[in-house]
Amino acid sequence: MRARAAHGPLRASVLALLLAVFWAGPLRAELSPAPSGTPTGELVIYWSLDEQLGAPLVEEFQAAHPDLAVRTETLLTGEIHDRVLSETAAGAGTADFVFSSAMDLQMKLANDGFAREVVTPASDSWPSWAKWRDTAYALTFEPAVMVYHRPSFPDGPPTSRGAFLDWLRAHNGTGGVGVLDPARSGAGYLMLARDAEHFRDIWSLAAAMGRTGLSPFPTTREVLERVSDGRLLIGYNVLGSYAADWARSHPNLGIVLPRDYVVVVSRVALIPRAARSPDLGSTFLAWLMSPEGQAVLAERLRLPALSLVVEGQDRPEDLRDALGARFLPVPVSPGLLAYLDRARRERLLGRWEAAIAER
């Protein structure tokens, strides 16, 4: 299988697309009435997409489907998962479309039978590593980056984890680092788990962050705010889409793609088995996977759209060959469930807490 490009050959550089993720906010509900004034249905969406980014997506979809009203609810990734479970159990129905940055939680919903099989016009051409049994689809390709306060680094920031560790040791107690809290953020936990697999000095790095002054936050926005105004000097494992968007209006925020390796994750979409209007959810999914929807993700939301970035790349290995060995995409597969094993999670978070508490 080969992914079709949404707009032909890439016009922008891969780096520009990659630096265009994960930003969950507090619960927020928005209703966008049908533009036609005569709605034929209401699409209900649960997502971890920030309101400012989500609005253009709804706007463009309704331009193509003017008879549909759209209600979006912005939730933390764990809340999305729990809402789908609890509402399914209650028998009253749940959202028609779920779009989350927590790949592991989305995969669990699909694996446990809480997602419908949906085939769209683009399904056959979608990369095999970016979908699972036509129930869970990766729609974006988003790198984890480091961000830094530009005025505080006149000679440039650290550009690898080893260099970051050296910087932390040299600034013991005088720095200030922000991260996505792995205990409260699904994305933060996934990033920590991937680091534990790929970076042998991760616990030394965690301890050094703790000694320098570590601030864990449940959302990316909180990290970006504090780094851009200098309250923190570095943000670690912040996904690049929101960082790039924030940097456009906050010039003091710099962005680094680590030279050693770059974990790449995706936002994963599914249609819940208990969706109230699954046909509307399927319509939205088909639009998001279409050339038009992928272009909106890339151009309006500045999220690296999967089909634009991975044209012709059926496997993560193909992608690493095309983009460079340092890019490590996470496949949509049951392998993600290992990150949700309770004992493993408790061990990982326990070791994290012990490391950052070292003095």
C-alpha positions as CSV (number, residue, x, y, z in Angstrom):
1,M,0.0,0.0,0.0
2,R,1.1,3.5,-0.8
3,A,-0.1,6.8,0.7
4,R,-1.3,9.3,-1.8
5,A,0.0,12.9,-1.5
6,A,-2.8,15.3,-0.6
7,H,-1.4,18.0,-3.0
8,G,1.0,16.1,-5.2
9,P,4.7,16.5,-4.4
10,L,5.7,18.2,-1.1
11,R,6.0,21.9,-1.7
12,A,7.3,22.7,1.7
13,S,10.4,21.1,3.2
14,V,9.9,18.1,5.5
15,L,11.3,20.1,8.3
16,A,8.7,22.9,7.9
17,L,6.0,20.3,8.0
18,L,7.5,18.5,11.0
19,L,7.8,21.7,12.9
20,A,4.3,22.6,12.4
21,V,1.5,18.2,19.0
22,F,0.1,17.5,21.7
23,W,-1.9,20.2,23.4
24,A,-4.8,19.1,25.5
25,G,-6.8,21.7,27.4
26,P,-9.5,21.8,30.0
27,L,-13.0,20.7,29.0
28,R,-14.5,23.1,26.5
29,A,-17.6,22.7,24.4
30,E,-18.4,24.7,21.2
31,L,-21.4,24.5,18.9
32,S,-21.0,25.6,15.3
33,P,-24.5,25.9,13.7
34,A,-25.1,24.5,10.3
35,P,-24.1,27.3,7.8
36,S,-27.2,26.6,5.6
37,G,-29.5,27.4,8.5
38,T,-31.4,24.1,8.0
39,P,-29.4,21.4,9.7
40,T,-29.8,17.8,8.8
41,G,-27.7,16.5,11.6
42,E,-25.2,17.3,14.4
43,L,-21.8,15.8,14.4
44,V,-20.4,15.4,17.9
45,I,-16.6,15.3,18.3
46,Y,-14.4,14.7,21.3
47,W,-10.8,15.7,20.8
48,S,-7.6,17.0,22.4
49,L,-7.2,19.7,19.9
50,D,-6.8,23.3,21.1
51,E,-9.8,25.5,20.4
52,Q,-7.8,27.9,18.2
53,L,-6.6,25.1,16.0
54,G,-9.9,23.2,16.0
55,A,-12.0,26.1,14.8
56,P,-10.5,26.2,11.2
57,L,-11.0,22.5,10.9
58,V,-14.7,22.8,11.7
59,E,-15.0,25.8,9.4
60,E,-13.6,24.0,6.4
61,F,-15.6,20.9,7.0
62,Q,-18.8,22.8,7.3
63,A,-18.0,24.7,4.1
64,A,-18.0,21.2,2.4
65,H,-21.0,20.1,4.4
66,P,-23.1,23.2,5.1
67,D,-26.2,21.3,6.4
68,L,-24.3,19.8,9.4
69,A,-24.0,21.4,12.8
70,V,-20.8,20.5,14.7
71,R,-20.4,20.3,18.4
72,T,-16.8,19.8,19.7
73,E,-15.7,19.0,23.2
74,T,-12.0,19.6,24.1
75,L,-10.8,17.2,26.7
76,L,-7.6,15.9,28.2
77,T,-6.6,12.7,26.5
78,G,-7.4,10.5,29.5
79,E,-10.8,12.1,29.8
80,I,-11.6,11.3,26.2
81,H,-10.9,7.6,26.8
82,D,-12.9,7.5,30.1
83,R,-15.9,9.4,28.6
84,V,-16.1,6.9,25.7
85,L,-16.0,4.0,28.1
86,S,-18.5,5.4,30.6
87,E,-21.0,6.6,28.0
88,T,-20.8,3.3,26.2
89,A,-21.5,1.5,29.4
90,A,-24.4,3.8,30.2
91,G,-26.0,2.9,26.9
92,A,-26.9,6.5,26.0
93,G,-24.4,6.8,23.1
94,T,-21.2,8.8,22.9
95,A,-19.4,11.0,20.4
96,D,-19.5,10.4,16.7
97,F,-15.8,11.0,16.2
98,V,-12.8,10.8,18.6
99,F,-9.5,12.4,17.8
100,S,-6.7,12.2,20.4
101,S,-3.0,12.7,20.8
102,A,-2.8,9.7,23.2
103,M,-2.0,6.9,20.7
104,D,-1.9,4.2,23.4
105,L,-5.4,5.1,24.8
106,Q,-6.9,5.3,21.3
107,M,-5.4,1.9,20.4
108,K,-6.8,0.5,23.6
109,L,-10.3,1.6,22.6
110,A,-9.9,0.0,19.2
111,N,-8.4,-3.2,20.5
112,D,-11.0,-3.6,23.2
113,G,-13.9,-3.3,20.7
114,F,-15.0,0.3,21.4
115,A,-14.3,1.4,17.8
116,R,-16.1,0.7,14.6
117,E,-14.5,-0.6,11.4
118,V,-14.7,2.2,8.8
119,V,-13.5,2.1,5.3
120,T,-13.0,5.4,3.5
121,P,-12.0,6.1,-0.1
122,A,-8.4,6.6,1.2
123,S,-8.2,3.5,3.4
124,D,-6.6,1.2,0.9
125,S,-3.8,3.7,0.2
126,W,-3.2,4.6,3.8
127,P,0.2,3.3,5.1
128,S,-0.1,0.0,6.8
129,W,1.8,1.2,9.9
130,A,-0.7,4.2,10.3
131,K,-3.9,2.2,10.7
132,W,-5.1,-0.9,12.5
133,R,-7.9,-3.1,11.1
134,D,-9.7,0.0,9.7
135,T,-10.7,1.0,13.2
136,A,-7.9,3.4,14.2
137,Y,-6.2,5.8,11.8
138,A,-3.2,8.0,12.3
139,L,-3.8,11.3,10.6
140,T,-0.8,13.4,11.5
141,F,3.0,13.0,11.8
142,E,4.3,15.0,14.7
143,P,7.8,15.3,16.1
144,A,8.7,15.8,19.8
145,V,11.0,18.8,20.1
146,M,12.9,20.9,22.6
147,V,12.0,24.6,23.0
148,Y,14.1,27.2,24.6
149,H,14.1,30.9,25.7
150,R,16.1,32.5,22.9
151,P,17.5,35.5,24.9
152,S,18.9,33.1,27.5
153,F,21.0,31.2,24.9
154,P,23.1,33.8,23.0
155,D,25.5,31.0,22.0
156,G,22.7,28.5,21.0
157,P,20.8,25.9,23.0
158,P,21.7,22.2,23.5
159,T,20.8,20.2,20.4
160,S,20.9,16.6,21.7
161,R,19.9,14.9,24.9
162,G,23.6,14.4,25.8
163,A,24.2,18.1,25.4
164,F,21.1,18.9,27.3
165,L,22.3,16.7,30.2
166,D,25.7,18.5,30.1
167,W,23.8,21.9,30.2
168,L,21.7,20.8,33.2
169,R,24.8,19.7,35.1
170,A,26.4,23.0,34.5
171,H,23.4,24.9,35.6
172,N,22.5,22.9,38.6
173,G,19.7,24.7,40.5
174,T,19.8,27.8,38.3
175,G,17.8,26.7,35.2
176,G,14.2,25.8,35.0
177,V,12.7,23.1,32.7
178,G,9.1,22.4,31.7
179,V,7.8,19.0,30.6
180,L,4.5,17.4,29.9
181,D,3.7,15.6,33.2
182,P,3.8,11.8,32.4
183,A,1.4,11.2,35.3
184,R,-1.3,13.6,33.9
185,S,-0.6,13.7,30.1
186,G,-1.0,10.7,27.9
187,A,1.5,12.3,25.5
188,G,3.9,13.0,28.3
189,Y,3.8,9.4,29.4
190,L,4.3,8.1,25.9
191,M,7.3,10.4,25.4
192,L,8.9,9.2,28.7
193,A,8.3,5.5,27.7
194,R,10.0,6.0,24.3
195,D,12.9,7.8,26.0
196,A,13.3,4.9,28.4
197,E,13.6,2.6,25.3
198,H,16.0,4.8,23.3
199,F,18.1,6.9,25.7
200,R,20.3,5.0,28.1
201,D,20.9,8.0,30.3
202,I,17.2,9.0,30.6
203,W,17.2,8.6,34.4
204,S,20.3,10.7,34.8
205,L,18.6,13.3,32.6
206,A,15.5,13.2,34.7
207,A,17.5,13.6,37.9
208,A,19.4,16.5,36.4
209,M,16.1,18.2,35.4
210,G,14.8,17.7,38.9
211,R,17.9,19.3,40.5
212,T,17.8,22.2,38.1
213,G,14.1,23.0,38.7
214,L,11.6,20.8,36.9
215,S,8.0,22.0,36.4
216,P,5.6,19.3,35.0
217,F,2.4,20.5,33.3
218,P,-0.6,18.6,31.9
219,T,-0.7,20.7,28.7
220,T,1.8,21.9,26.2
221,R,0.5,25.5,26.3
222,E,1.6,25.9,29.9
223,V,5.1,24.9,29.0
224,L,5.2,27.2,25.9
225,E,3.9,30.2,27.9
226,R,6.6,29.9,30.5
227,V,9.5,29.3,28.2
228,S,8.6,32.1,25.8
229,D,8.4,34.7,28.7
230,G,11.6,33.3,30.4
231,R,10.1,31.9,33.5
232,L,11.5,28.6,32.3
233,L,14.6,28.3,30.1
234,I,13.9,25.0,28.3
235,G,10.9,22.8,27.5
236,Y,11.6,19.1,26.9
237,N,9.6,16.7,24.8
238,V,7.1,19.3,23.6
239,L,5.5,18.3,20.3
240,G,6.4,20.6,17.5
241,S,3.1,21.5,16.0
242,Y,2.0,23.7,18.9
243,A,5.6,24.9,19.4
244,A,5.9,26.1,15.8
245,D,2.5,27.8,15.9
246,W,3.4,29.5,19.3
247,A,6.8,30.7,18.0
248,R,5.1,32.6,15.1
249,S,3.7,35.1,17.6
250,H,6.3,34.7,20.3
251,P,9.8,35.3,18.8
252,N,11.6,34.6,22.1
253,L,10.6,30.9,21.7
254,G,13.2,28.8,19.8
255,I,12.7,25.2,18.6
256,V,15.2,22.3,18.4
257,L,14.8,19.0,16.6
258,P,17.2,16.8,18.7
259,R,20.2,15.5,16.7
260,D,20.3,12.1,18.4
261,Y,16.7,11.0,17.7
262,V,13.3,12.4,17.3
263,V,10.2,10.6,18.5
264,V,7.4,11.0,16.1
265,V,3.8,10.5,17.2
266,S,0.4,10.9,15.5
267,R,-3.1,12.0,16.4
268,V,-5.3,9.0,16.1
269,A,-8.9,9.0,14.9
270,L,-11.7,6.5,15.4
271,I,-15.5,6.2,15.3
272,P,-16.8,4.8,18.6
273,R,-18.9,1.7,18.5
274,A,-21.5,3.5,20.6
275,A,-21.5,6.7,18.5
276,R,-24.9,8.3,18.3
277,S,-24.5,9.2,14.6
278,P,-21.7,7.0,13.3
279,D,-22.5,7.9,9.7
280,L,-21.6,11.6,10.5
281,G,-18.4,10.5,12.2
282,S,-17.5,8.4,9.1
283,T,-18.2,11.4,6.9
284,F,-15.8,13.5,8.9
285,L,-13.1,10.8,8.9
286,A,-13.3,10.4,5.2
287,W,-13.0,14.2,4.7
288,L,-10.0,14.3,7.0
289,M,-8.3,11.5,5.1
290,S,-9.1,13.1,1.7
291,P,-6.6,15.5,-0.1
292,E,-8.8,18.4,1.0
293,G,-8.9,17.5,4.7
294,Q,-5.2,16.7,4.8
295,A,-4.4,20.0,3.2
296,V,-6.5,21.8,5.8
297,L,-4.5,20.0,8.6
298,A,-1.2,21.1,7.0
299,E,-2.1,24.6,5.8
300,R,-4.7,25.9,8.2
301,L,-3.8,24.0,11.4
302,R,-0.1,23.6,10.6
303,L,-0.2,20.0,11.8
304,P,2.0,17.8,9.6
305,A,-0.6,15.9,7.7
306,L,0.3,12.2,7.4
307,S,-0.3,11.7,3.7
308,L,1.7,14.8,2.8
309,V,4.7,13.7,4.8
310,V,4.8,10.0,4.2
311,E,3.9,9.6,0.5
312,G,4.9,6.1,-0.5
313,Q,6.2,5.1,2.9
314,D,4.4,1.9,3.9
315,R,6.6,1.1,6.9
316,P,8.4,3.1,9.6
317,E,11.6,1.7,8.2
318,D,10.8,3.3,4.8
319,L,10.2,6.5,6.5
320,R,13.4,6.5,8.4
321,D,15.2,5.9,5.1
322,A,13.5,8.9,3.6
323,L,13.7,11.4,6.4
324,G,16.8,10.1,8.3
325,A,17.6,7.5,10.8
326,R,17.0,9.8,13.7
327,F,13.2,9.9,13.1
328,L,11.4,7.2,15.1
329,P,7.7,7.1,14.2
330,V,5.3,5.2,16.5
331,P,3.2,2.6,14.6
332,V,-0.5,2.3,15.2
333,S,-0.5,-1.3,16.5
334,P,-1.3,-3.4,19.6
335,G,2.3,-2.8,20.6
336,L,1.1,0.5,22.0
337,L,-0.8,-1.4,24.6
338,A,2.4,-2.3,26.4
339,Y,2.6,1.3,27.5
340,L,-0.7,0.9,29.3
341,D,0.2,-2.2,31.3
342,R,-0.6,-1.1,34.9
343,A,2.5,-2.7,36.5
344,R,4.8,-1.2,33.8
345,R,3.2,2.2,34.1
346,E,3.6,2.2,37.9
347,R,7.2,1.1,37.6
348,L,8.0,3.8,35.0
349,L,6.2,6.6,36.9
350,G,7.8,5.5,40.1
351,R,11.2,5.6,38.7
352,W,10.5,9.0,37.2
353,E,9.3,10.4,40.5
354,A,12.3,9.0,42.3
355,A,14.7,10.4,39.7
356,I,13.3,13.9,39.7
357,A,13.2,14.0,43.5
358,E,17.0,13.3,43.8
359,R,19.0,16.0,45.4
